[in-house]
């Protein structure tokens, strides 16, 4: 069963942001063992998505890692603002 990582991450981040229309989740690269995702948010929402000491970002990454590990893959999530 293939997991749509873009939808998974978008569903996790959308409730956190004030400007959901500016949220973009893209898969930058994917091969047999590694997936790289990029999350772009509004500058005002960057702190909300990262959280204090990066706790929210780490929680999002942990959920994505667990999902990817079921398919024997590793996932990297880059969070940035525009």
C-alpha positions in Angstrom: 0.0 0.0 0.0 1.6 3.3 -1.1 1.4 6.2 1.2 0.8 9.7 -0.2 3.4 11.6 1.9 2.4 15.0 0.5 -1.2 14.5 1.7 0.0 13.1 5.1 2.2 16.0 5.8 -0.3 18.6 4.5 -3.0 17.1 6.8 -0.7 17.4 9.8 0.4 21.0 9.1 -2.8 22.5 7.9 -4.5 22.9 11.3 -1.3 24.6 12.7 -1.2 27.5 10.2 -3.1 30.8 10.0 -2.6 31.0 6.2 -3.5 27.5 4.8 -3.7 28.9 1.3 0.1 29.5 1.4 0.9 26.0 2.4 2.9 24.0 -0.1 4.1 20.4 0.3 6.3 19.0 -2.5 8.3 15.9 -3.0 11.7 17.0 -4.1 13.2 13.5 -4.7 12.3 9.9 -4.2 14.3 6.8 -4.8 14.2 3.2 -3.5 15.4 4.1 0.0 15.1 7.9 0.5 12.3 10.5 0.2 12.9 14.2 0.5 9.9 16.5 1.2 9.7 20.2 1.3 7.1 22.2 3.4 6.8 25.8 2.5 4.6 28.1 4.7 3.9 31.7 5.1 6.6 33.6 7.1 4.0 34.3 9.9 3.3 30.6 10.3 6.9 29.3 10.4 7.2 29.5 14.2 3.9 27.7 14.6 5.0 24.8 12.4 8.5 24.5 14.0 7.3 25.0 17.5 9.2 25.8 20.7 12.6 24.1 20.4 11.5 22.4 17.3 9.1 20.1 19.1 6.2 20.3 16.6 8.5 19.8 13.6 10.0 16.8 15.3 6.6 15.3 16.0 5.7 15.8 12.3 8.9 14.1 11.3 8.4 11.2 13.7 4.9 10.5 12.2 6.4 10.6 8.7 9.4 8.4 9.7 7.0 5.8 11.2 5.0 5.8 8.0 8.0 5.5 5.8 9.7 2.8 7.8 6.8 0.5 7.1 8.0 0.6 3.5 11.7 0.3 4.4 12.4 3.9 3.4 13.8 7.0 5.1 12.2 10.4 4.8 13.6 13.9 5.2 11.4 16.9 5.7 12.6 20.4 5.2 10.5 23.2 6.6 11.0 26.7 5.2 9.0 30.0 4.7 8.6 32.3 1.7 
